[in-house]
C-alpha cells in the first residue's frame, strides 16, 4: 500500500477526470490495454525498471501529465531503447494515448492513470534518467498555487528517484509558474539550472515535437520557457 505523506503533496493536482464519452475503440483500449500497461503499485517495483518493458531498454523516463500524448508518443517512437512511464489521470487523454500505442505497436511505454505522487513514492531510489513536467496545470489563482505540482516535497521526490546527473525538464507558457519553478528549484539546492543565456530557456528541448497546449499558447500570444535542471 502507498504510504500517505502528511503534506500538500497528497492533495489533488488535477481537476476533472473525464470529458466527452469515449469512442468505441477508445473504450475498448481502456478496458483491454490499460490493465496490461498500467503499473501495479501494489506489487514491489522490480530491481531494475527495465524489467517493466517487454523490449530491452537502456534509459528510463517519466512524463507527468502527458495530456494529448503527442510528446510521449513522439519520444517513444524516436527512442525505442528508452522506456517511458506516462502518467495522466484524465480518462480521455489516457484513451487517446492507448489508441496510439496500439496503432504503432509501441512496446516501450507503461502508464498510470492517477496521482503521480503515488508512482514517485513507489519508484526505487536513483531509477530514472529524466522526468518531464510539460505544461502542467498552472492553477493561476493565487489561492490555488499550493496545488501546483512543483513544490519542495515533490522536488524531494524527484531528487530521490533520479539517477545522479538525471534531468528534470519543465515547460510552461505561464510566467508566474516558470518563476515559481525557478525559485523552488533554487531553494531546494538539489538541482542545478542548466542555463547560461536566454536562448537556453527560450529554445525548445532537442527533438521537441510541440504540443497542442503550446500551439494554443502561441495562438493566444504567449511564449514558452523550457527549463532543464540537473540533479546534483
KOLKE-600670 format. One record per residue: residue in three letters; x, y, z of N, C-alpha, C in turn. Coordinates in Angstrom, 2 decimals. Layout:
N
- rest;nx;ny;nz;cax;cay;caz;cx;cy;cz
- ALA;X;Y;Z;X;Y;Z;X;Y;Z
...
***
This chain:
232
- rest;nx;ny;nz;cax;cay;caz;cx;cy;cz
- UNK;0.84;-1.20;0.00;0.00;0.00;0.00;0.87;1.24;0.00
- UNK;0.45;2.29;-0.72;1.22;3.52;-0.81;1.12;4.29;0.50
- UNK;2.28;4.68;1.01;2.29;5.46;2.24;1.78;6.86;1.96
- UNK;0.91;7.38;2.82;0.38;8.72;2.65;1.23;9.70;3.46
- UNK;1.77;10.70;2.81;2.62;11.67;3.46;1.77;12.84;3.95
- UNK;1.96;13.28;5.18;1.17;14.37;5.74;1.62;15.72;5.20
- UNK;1.35;15.97;3.94;1.77;17.21;3.31;0.82;17.55;2.18
- UNK;0.97;18.75;1.61;0.12;19.16;0.49;0.30;18.25;-0.70
- UNK;1.34;17.43;-0.70;1.57;16.55;-1.83;0.54;15.44;-1.95
- UNK;-0.31;15.29;-0.95;-1.36;14.29;-1.07;-2.66;14.90;-1.59
- UNK;-2.66;16.21;-1.84;-3.85;16.86;-2.39;-3.91;16.63;-3.89
- UNK;-5.09;16.82;-4.48;-5.23;16.62;-5.92;-4.50;17.72;-6.68
- UNK;-3.72;17.33;-7.69;-3.01;18.28;-8.53;-3.77;18.52;-9.82
- UNK;-4.89;17.83;-10.00;-5.60;17.89;-11.25;-7.07;18.15;-10.97
- UNK;-7.80;18.58;-12.01;-9.21;18.87;-11.86;-10.07;17.69;-12.26
- UNK;-10.91;17.90;-13.28;-11.85;16.86;-13.70;-11.13;15.64;-14.24
- UNK;-11.78;14.49;-14.16;-11.16;13.24;-14.57;-11.67;12.76;-15.93
- UNK;-12.82;13.28;-16.40;-13.37;12.77;-17.64;-14.11;13.86;-18.40
- UNK;-14.05;13.78;-19.74;-14.72;14.75;-20.59;-15.80;14.08;-21.41
- UNK;-15.68;14.17;-22.73;-16.68;13.59;-23.63;-16.72;12.07;-23.50
- UNK;-17.85;11.47;-23.84;-17.91;9.99;-23.86;-16.87;9.43;-24.83
- UNK;-16.26;8.33;-24.45;-15.23;7.72;-25.29;-15.84;7.07;-26.52
- UNK;-15.08;7.12;-27.62;-15.49;6.37;-28.79;-15.32;4.89;-28.51
- UNK;-15.96;4.06;-29.32;-15.97;2.62;-29.07;-14.55;2.06;-28.98
- UNK;-13.69;2.43;-29.92;-12.33;1.91;-29.93;-11.55;2.37;-28.70
- UNK;-11.78;3.62;-28.29;-11.09;4.14;-27.12;-11.54;3.40;-25.86
- UNK;-12.84;3.17;-25.75;-13.37;2.45;-24.60;-12.81;1.03;-24.54
- UNK;-12.65;0.45;-25.71;-12.10;-0.91;-25.81;-10.65;-0.93;-25.33
- UNK;-9.89;0.09;-25.72;-8.49;0.19;-25.29;-8.37;0.37;-23.79
- UNK;-9.27;1.16;-23.22;-9.26;1.36;-21.77;-9.58;0.06;-21.05
- UNK;-10.44;-0.74;-21.63;-10.86;-1.99;-21.00;-9.83;-3.10;-21.14
- UNK;-9.11;-3.09;-22.26;-8.20;-4.22;-22.53;-6.72;-3.86;-22.40
- UNK;-6.31;-2.70;-22.92;-4.89;-2.36;-22.92;-4.43;-1.69;-21.63
- UNK;-5.28;-0.87;-21.04;-4.89;-0.20;-19.80;-4.49;-1.20;-18.70
- UNK;-5.26;-2.26;-18.46;-4.84;-3.22;-17.43;-3.49;-3.87;-17.70
- UNK;-3.12;-3.98;-18.98;-1.84;-4.59;-19.35;-0.67;-3.63;-19.12
- UNK;-0.87;-2.36;-19.46;0.21;-1.38;-19.41;0.29;-0.61;-18.09
- UNK;-0.76;-0.64;-17.30;-0.79;0.13;-16.06;0.16;-0.46;-15.03
- UNK;0.92;0.40;-14.38;1.80;-0.03;-13.30;0.98;-0.60;-12.14
- UNK;1.46;-1.68;-11.58;0.82;-2.28;-10.42;1.56;-1.82;-9.17
- UNK;1.02;-0.80;-8.51;1.70;-0.23;-7.36;1.52;-1.07;-6.10
- UNK;0.68;-2.08;-6.17;0.52;-2.96;-5.01;1.64;-4.00;-4.96
- UNK;2.31;-4.20;-6.08;3.46;-5.10;-6.12;4.73;-4.28;-5.95
- UNK;5.77;-4.85;-5.36;7.02;-4.11;-5.24;7.62;-3.83;-6.61
- UNK;8.30;-2.71;-6.78;8.92;-2.43;-8.08;10.03;-3.43;-8.36
- UNK;10.29;-3.71;-9.62;11.37;-4.64;-9.96;12.73;-4.05;-9.58
- UNK;13.71;-4.91;-9.41;15.06;-4.46;-9.05;15.58;-3.47;-10.09
- UNK;15.22;-3.70;-11.36;15.55;-2.78;-12.44;14.26;-2.42;-13.16
- UNK;14.02;-1.13;-13.34;12.78;-0.72;-14.01;12.73;-1.21;-15.45
- UNK;13.86;-1.56;-16.02;13.87;-2.08;-17.39;13.02;-3.34;-17.50
- UNK;12.83;-4.04;-16.37;12.02;-5.25;-16.37;10.54;-4.96;-16.59
- UNK;10.14;-3.71;-16.49;8.74;-3.34;-16.73;8.36;-3.44;-18.20
- UNK;9.35;-3.50;-19.07;9.10;-3.44;-20.51;9.42;-4.77;-21.17
- UNK;8.69;-5.05;-22.24;8.86;-6.32;-22.94;9.98;-6.27;-23.98
- UNK;10.59;-5.11;-24.13;11.74;-4.95;-25.03;12.90;-4.40;-24.20
- UNK;14.15;-4.64;-24.64;15.30;-4.12;-23.89;15.33;-2.59;-23.93
- UNK;15.51;-1.98;-22.77;15.63;-0.52;-22.71;16.86;-0.17;-21.87
- UNK;17.48;0.94;-22.24;18.70;1.37;-21.56;18.50;2.65;-20.75
- UNK;17.46;3.40;-21.08;17.18;4.68;-20.44;15.74;4.66;-19.93
- UNK;15.49;5.30;-18.77;14.15;5.33;-18.19;13.69;6.77;-18.01
- UNK;12.50;7.08;-18.56;11.96;8.42;-18.46;10.53;8.38;-17.94
- UNK;10.19;9.42;-17.20;8.85;9.58;-16.65;8.26;10.89;-17.15
- UNK;7.03;10.85;-17.68;6.33;12.07;-18.07;5.08;12.20;-17.22
- UNK;4.98;13.30;-16.50;3.87;13.54;-15.59;2.85;14.43;-16.28
- UNK;1.63;13.92;-16.46;0.57;14.68;-17.10;0.82;14.83;-18.59
- UNK;0.71;13.72;-19.34;1.09;13.77;-20.76;0.03;14.39;-21.66
- UNK;-1.12;14.75;-21.11;-2.13;15.46;-21.91;-2.56;14.68;-23.12
- UNK;-2.44;15.27;-24.30;-2.84;14.59;-25.53;-1.90;13.46;-25.94
- UNK;-0.75;13.36;-25.28;0.18;12.27;-25.54;1.10;12.49;-26.73
- UNK;1.02;13.67;-27.38;1.83;13.91;-28.58;3.33;13.78;-28.27
- UNK;3.74;14.37;-27.17;5.16;14.35;-26.82;5.62;12.95;-26.47
- UNK;4.88;12.26;-25.64;5.29;10.92;-25.20;5.37;9.95;-26.38
- UNK;4.37;9.99;-27.25;4.36;9.10;-28.43;5.55;9.41;-29.34
- UNK;5.79;10.70;-29.56;6.92;11.11;-30.40;8.24;10.59;-29.83
- UNK;8.42;10.77;-28.54;9.67;10.34;-27.91;9.80;8.82;-27.92
- UNK;8.71;8.11;-27.70;8.76;6.65;-27.68;9.12;6.09;-29.06
- UNK;8.62;6.71;-30.11;8.99;6.30;-31.47;10.44;6.65;-31.77
- UNK;10.85;7.81;-31.33;12.18;8.34;-31.62;13.27;7.58;-30.87
- UNK;12.91;7.04;-29.68;13.89;6.40;-28.80;13.41;5.01;-28.39
- UNK;13.50;4.03;-29.28;12.98;2.69;-28.97;13.72;1.99;-27.84
- UNK;14.94;2.45;-27.50;15.69;1.83;-26.41;15.52;2.59;-25.10
- UNK;14.53;3.48;-25.07;14.18;4.19;-23.84;12.81;3.70;-23.37
- UNK;12.71;3.40;-22.09;11.43;3.01;-21.51;10.74;4.24;-20.94
- UNK;9.47;4.42;-21.32;8.71;5.60;-20.90;7.57;5.20;-19.96
- UNK;7.45;5.92;-18.87;6.29;5.80;-17.98;5.52;7.10;-18.09
- UNK;4.27;7.01;-18.53;3.43;8.19;-18.68;2.31;8.18;-17.67
- UNK;2.11;9.32;-17.02;1.06;9.44;-16.00;0.06;10.49;-16.45
- UNK;-1.22;10.13;-16.42;-2.28;11.05;-16.83;-3.60;10.59;-16.21
- UNK;-4.19;11.38;-15.31;-5.44;10.99;-14.68;-6.68;11.26;-15.54
- UNK;-6.56;12.09;-16.58;-7.72;12.44;-17.39;-8.04;11.28;-18.34
- UNK;-9.22;10.71;-18.21;-9.60;9.49;-18.92;-9.47;9.64;-20.43
- UNK;-9.97;10.73;-20.98;-9.96;10.90;-22.43;-8.55;10.97;-22.99
- UNK;-7.63;11.61;-22.25;-6.24;11.68;-22.69;-5.59;10.31;-22.64
- UNK;-5.86;9.56;-21.58;-5.30;8.21;-21.49;-5.81;7.34;-22.63
- UNK;-7.10;7.44;-22.93;-7.69;6.64;-24.01;-7.05;6.99;-25.35
- UNK;-6.79;8.27;-25.56;-6.16;8.71;-26.81;-4.75;8.14;-26.93
- UNK;-3.99;8.20;-25.85;-2.63;7.67;-25.88;-2.63;6.17;-26.14
- UNK;-3.49;5.44;-25.45;-3.53;4.00;-25.61;-3.86;3.60;-27.05
- UNK;-4.73;4.37;-27.69;-5.06;4.09;-29.10;-3.82;4.22;-29.98
- UNK;-3.01;5.24;-29.71;-1.79;5.44;-30.50;-0.74;4.36;-30.19
- UNK;-0.63;4.00;-28.93;0.32;2.94;-28.55;-0.02;1.64;-29.28
- UNK;-1.32;1.33;-29.33;-1.76;0.11;-30.01;-1.54;0.22;-31.51
- UNK;-1.90;1.36;-32.08;-1.77;1.58;-33.52;-0.32;1.45;-33.98
- UNK;0.61;1.98;-33.17;2.02;1.99;-33.54;2.78;0.79;-32.98
- UNK;2.08;-0.04;-32.22;2.68;-1.25;-31.63;3.91;-0.90;-30.79
- UNK;3.78;0.12;-29.96;4.89;0.54;-29.11;5.01;-0.39;-27.90
- UNK;6.22;-0.85;-27.66;6.47;-1.78;-26.57;7.25;-1.13;-25.42
- UNK;7.59;0.13;-25.57;8.43;0.80;-24.57;7.66;1.85;-23.78
- UNK;6.36;1.62;-23.60;5.51;2.55;-22.86;4.73;1.82;-21.77
- UNK;4.76;2.36;-20.55;3.90;1.93;-19.46;3.16;3.17;-18.96
- UNK;2.05;2.99;-18.29;1.22;4.13;-17.91;0.68;3.98;-16.48
- UNK;0.16;5.10;-15.99;-0.56;5.11;-14.72;-1.60;6.21;-14.82
- UNK;-2.81;5.94;-14.33;-3.93;6.85;-14.56;-4.44;7.54;-13.29
- UNK;-3.52;7.82;-12.37;-3.94;8.50;-11.14;-2.84;9.47;-10.72
- UNK;-2.77;9.78;-9.45;-1.86;10.78;-8.91;-0.40;10.37;-9.11
- UNK;0.38;11.25;-9.70;1.79;10.96;-9.97;2.60;10.74;-8.70
- UNK;2.19;11.34;-7.59;2.97;11.16;-6.37;2.95;9.70;-5.92
- UNK;1.91;8.98;-6.27;1.85;7.56;-5.91;2.95;6.78;-6.64
- UNK;3.16;7.12;-7.90;4.22;6.46;-8.67;5.59;6.88;-8.14
- UNK;5.77;8.15;-7.88;7.05;8.64;-7.39;7.43;7.97;-6.07
- UNK;6.44;7.74;-5.20;6.73;7.08;-3.93;6.99;5.58;-4.09
- UNK;6.53;5.01;-5.19;6.72;3.58;-5.47;8.06;3.29;-6.13
- UNK;8.55;4.23;-6.91;9.78;4.01;-7.67;11.00;3.86;-6.76
- UNK;11.95;3.03;-7.16;13.18;2.87;-6.38;14.06;4.12;-6.44
- UNK;14.94;4.25;-5.47;15.91;5.34;-5.47;16.77;5.27;-6.74
- UNK;17.09;6.43;-7.30;18.03;6.51;-8.41;17.68;5.63;-9.60
- UNK;16.39;5.60;-9.97;15.96;4.68;-11.03;15.65;5.35;-12.35
- UNK;15.52;6.67;-12.39;15.12;7.38;-13.61;16.24;8.25;-14.15
- UNK;16.28;8.35;-15.47;17.23;9.24;-16.13;16.66;10.64;-16.33
- UNK;15.34;10.71;-16.45;14.74;12.02;-16.74;13.28;12.04;-16.32
- UNK;12.85;13.22;-15.85;11.44;13.47;-15.54;11.00;14.68;-16.36
- UNK;9.89;14.54;-17.09;9.32;15.64;-17.86;8.02;16.10;-17.22
- UNK;7.93;17.39;-16.97;6.69;18.01;-16.50;6.40;19.14;-17.48
- UNK;5.52;18.89;-18.44;5.33;19.77;-19.58;3.94;20.39;-19.58
- UNK;3.91;21.70;-19.52;2.64;22.43;-19.49;1.68;21.89;-18.43
- UNK;2.16;21.79;-17.19;1.26;21.33;-16.12;0.19;22.37;-15.83
- UNK;-0.86;21.95;-15.18;-1.93;22.87;-14.79;-1.31;23.99;-13.96
- UNK;-1.44;25.26;-14.40;-0.79;26.36;-13.68;-1.52;26.81;-12.42
- UNK;-2.77;26.36;-12.25;-3.57;26.83;-11.12;-3.34;28.34;-10.94
- UNK;-3.85;29.14;-11.88;-3.48;30.56;-11.95;-3.92;31.41;-10.76
- UNK;-4.99;31.02;-10.06;-5.42;31.81;-8.91;-4.47;31.59;-7.73
- UNK;-4.07;32.68;-7.11;-3.10;32.58;-6.02;-3.54;31.62;-4.92
- UNK;-4.83;31.56;-4.64;-5.31;30.68;-3.57;-5.15;29.20;-3.94
- UNK;-4.92;28.91;-5.23;-4.75;27.53;-5.67;-3.29;27.16;-5.93
- UNK;-2.38;28.10;-5.72;-0.98;27.82;-6.04;-0.43;26.62;-5.28
- UNK;-0.98;26.34;-4.11;-0.50;25.19;-3.33;-0.74;23.87;-4.08
- UNK;-1.60;23.90;-5.11;-1.85;22.70;-5.90;-0.86;22.51;-7.04
- UNK;-0.02;23.47;-7.29;0.97;23.33;-8.34;1.88;22.14;-8.03
- UNK;2.20;21.38;-9.06;2.94;20.14;-8.82;4.37;20.41;-8.34
- UNK;4.95;21.49;-8.81;6.30;21.82;-8.34;6.22;22.36;-6.92
- UNK;6.83;21.65;-6.00;6.87;22.03;-4.59;8.12;21.43;-3.99
- UNK;8.47;21.85;-2.81;9.66;21.30;-2.18;9.52;19.80;-1.93
- UNK;8.33;19.37;-1.50;8.15;17.95;-1.21;8.22;17.11;-2.49
- UNK;7.70;17.63;-3.60;7.79;16.87;-4.86;9.18;16.95;-5.47
- UNK;9.88;18.04;-5.26;11.27;18.09;-5.70;12.11;17.09;-4.91
- UNK;11.77;16.89;-3.64;12.43;15.83;-2.86;12.19;14.47;-3.53
- UNK;10.96;14.25;-3.96;10.63;13.00;-4.65;11.43;12.85;-5.94
- UNK;11.46;13.92;-6.73;12.24;13.90;-7.98;13.70;13.56;-7.68
- UNK;14.25;14.23;-6.70;15.66;14.05;-6.37;15.94;12.61;-5.95
- UNK;15.04;12.02;-5.23;15.25;10.64;-4.77;15.25;9.65;-5.92
- UNK;14.33;9.79;-6.87;14.17;8.77;-7.91;15.08;8.99;-9.12
- UNK;15.63;10.19;-9.27;16.53;10.44;-10.39;17.91;9.86;-10.11
- UNK;18.56;9.39;-11.17;19.94;8.94;-11.07;20.85;10.16;-10.88
- UNK;22.06;9.98;-10.38;23.00;11.11;-10.33;23.17;11.71;-11.73
- UNK;23.01;13.01;-11.82;23.09;13.67;-13.12;21.81;13.59;-13.93
- UNK;20.76;12.99;-13.34;19.47;12.90;-14.04;18.85;14.28;-14.22
- UNK;17.92;14.37;-15.17;17.35;15.67;-15.55;15.88;15.79;-15.16
- UNK;15.51;16.99;-14.73;14.12;17.38;-14.56;13.86;18.49;-15.58
- UNK;12.96;18.23;-16.54;12.66;19.19;-17.60;11.25;19.72;-17.44
- UNK;11.12;21.03;-17.47;9.85;21.71;-17.21;9.58;22.69;-18.34
- UNK;8.33;22.70;-18.83;7.94;23.68;-19.86;6.60;24.29;-19.47
- UNK;6.48;25.59;-19.70;5.22;26.28;-19.41;5.18;27.59;-20.17
- UNK;3.96;28.05;-20.42;3.75;29.36;-21.04;3.23;30.37;-20.02
- UNK;3.21;30.00;-18.75;2.70;30.86;-17.69;3.87;31.42;-16.90
- UNK;4.12;32.72;-17.02;5.30;33.34;-16.41;5.37;33.09;-14.91
- UNK;4.24;33.18;-14.23;4.28;33.01;-12.77;4.69;31.60;-12.38
- UNK;4.31;30.60;-13.22;4.69;29.22;-12.91;6.16;28.98;-13.25
- UNK;6.64;29.60;-14.31;8.06;29.50;-14.65;8.90;30.06;-13.51
- UNK;8.55;31.26;-13.05;9.29;31.88;-11.94;9.17;31.05;-10.67
- UNK;7.98;30.53;-10.43;7.72;29.67;-9.27;8.68;28.46;-9.29
- UNK;8.81;27.84;-10.45;9.66;26.65;-10.58;11.13;27.01;-10.40
- UNK;11.56;28.12;-10.97;12.95;28.55;-10.80;13.27;28.80;-9.33
- UNK;12.37;29.45;-8.64;12.60;29.76;-7.22;12.61;28.49;-6.38
- UNK;11.66;27.58;-6.65;11.60;26.35;-5.87;12.84;25.47;-6.10
- UNK;13.29;25.39;-7.34;14.49;24.59;-7.62;15.73;25.25;-7.02
- UNK;15.81;26.55;-7.06;16.93;27.26;-6.43;16.96;26.99;-4.93
- UNK;15.79;27.10;-4.29;15.72;26.93;-2.84;15.91;25.47;-2.42
- UNK;15.63;24.53;-3.34;15.77;23.12;-2.97;17.25;22.73;-2.83
- UNK;18.08;23.26;-3.68;19.53;23.05;-3.64;19.95;21.67;-4.15
- UNK;19.01;20.83;-4.55;19.37;19.53;-5.09;19.41;19.52;-6.60
- UNK;19.11;20.69;-7.21;19.06;20.78;-8.66;19.83;22.02;-9.14
- UNK;20.51;21.85;-10.25;21.22;22.97;-10.89;20.53;23.30;-12.20
- UNK;20.19;24.56;-12.39;19.56;25.01;-13.63;20.63;25.10;-14.71
- UNK;20.44;24.37;-15.80;21.44;24.32;-16.87;21.15;25.38;-17.91
- UNK;21.37;26.62;-17.54;21.15;27.73;-18.48;22.22;28.78;-18.26
- UNK;22.79;29.27;-19.34;23.80;30.31;-19.28;23.37;31.59;-19.98
- UNK;22.39;31.47;-20.88;21.91;32.63;-21.62;20.44;32.41;-21.95
- UNK;19.77;33.48;-22.38;18.32;33.43;-22.57;17.90;32.38;-23.59
- UNK;18.72;32.15;-24.60;18.34;31.16;-25.61;18.24;29.76;-25.02
- UNK;18.92;29.53;-23.90;18.89;28.21;-23.28;17.52;27.87;-22.74
- UNK;16.72;28.86;-22.34;15.37;28.56;-21.86;14.27;28.98;-22.84
- UNK;14.64;29.72;-23.87;13.65;30.10;-24.88;13.60;29.12;-26.04
- UNK;14.63;28.29;-26.17;14.70;27.30;-27.24;14.11;25.97;-26.76
- UNK;13.19;25.38;-27.52;12.62;24.09;-27.10;13.69;23.01;-26.92
- UNK;13.34;22.01;-26.14;14.25;20.88;-25.93;14.58;20.22;-27.27
- UNK;15.75;19.59;-27.35;16.17;18.92;-28.57;15.14;17.89;-29.01
- UNK;14.80;17.91;-30.30;13.82;16.96;-30.83;12.39;17.25;-30.43
- UNK;12.14;18.45;-29.95;10.82;18.83;-29.42;9.76;18.79;-30.52
- UNK;8.66;18.03;-30.32;7.64;17.94;-31.36;6.54;18.99;-31.24
- UNK;6.54;19.73;-30.13;5.43;20.65;-29.89;4.24;19.90;-29.31
- UNK;3.34;20.63;-28.68;2.12;20.04;-28.13;0.94;20.94;-28.45
- UNK;-0.24;20.40;-28.30;-1.44;21.21;-28.60;-1.58;22.36;-27.61
- UNK;-1.11;22.17;-26.37;-1.16;23.25;-25.39;-0.22;24.38;-25.80
- UNK;0.95;24.01;-26.30;1.90;25.01;-26.76;1.33;25.78;-27.94
- UNK;0.72;25.08;-28.88;0.11;25.74;-30.05;-0.98;26.71;-29.63
- UNK;-1.77;26.31;-28.64;-2.83;27.19;-28.13;-2.23;28.44;-27.51
- UNK;-1.16;28.27;-26.73;-0.50;29.41;-26.09;0.01;30.40;-27.13
- UNK;0.60;29.88;-28.21;1.13;30.76;-29.24;0.01;31.52;-29.95
- UNK;-1.10;30.82;-30.19;-2.25;31.50;-30.82;-2.76;32.63;-29.94
- UNK;-2.62;32.46;-28.63;-3.11;33.47;-27.69;-2.02;34.47;-27.31
- UNK;-0.87;34.38;-28.00;0.18;35.38;-27.82;1.13;35.15;-26.67
- UNK;1.18;33.93;-26.13;2.08;33.63;-25.02;3.28;32.81;-25.51
- UNK;4.46;33.19;-25.08;5.66;32.43;-25.40;5.91;31.41;-24.29
- UNK;6.77;30.43;-24.57;7.04;29.37;-23.61;8.47;29.41;-23.11
- UNK;8.67;28.84;-21.94;10.01;28.67;-21.38;10.26;27.18;-21.21
- UNK;11.50;26.77;-21.47;11.89;25.36;-21.40;13.08;25.28;-20.43
- UNK;12.82;24.77;-19.25;13.82;24.75;-18.19;14.37;23.34;-17.98
- UNK;15.68;23.23;-17.87;16.30;21.95;-17.62;17.14;22.04;-16.34
- UNK;16.87;21.15;-15.41;17.59;21.11;-14.13;18.28;19.75;-14.00
- UNK;19.50;19.77;-13.50;20.26;18.54;-13.31;20.35;18.22;-11.82
- UNK;20.16;16.96;-11.48;20.31;16.53;-10.09;21.76;16.64;-9.68
- UNK;21.99;17.28;-8.55;23.35;17.41;-8.03;23.44;16.76;-6.65
***
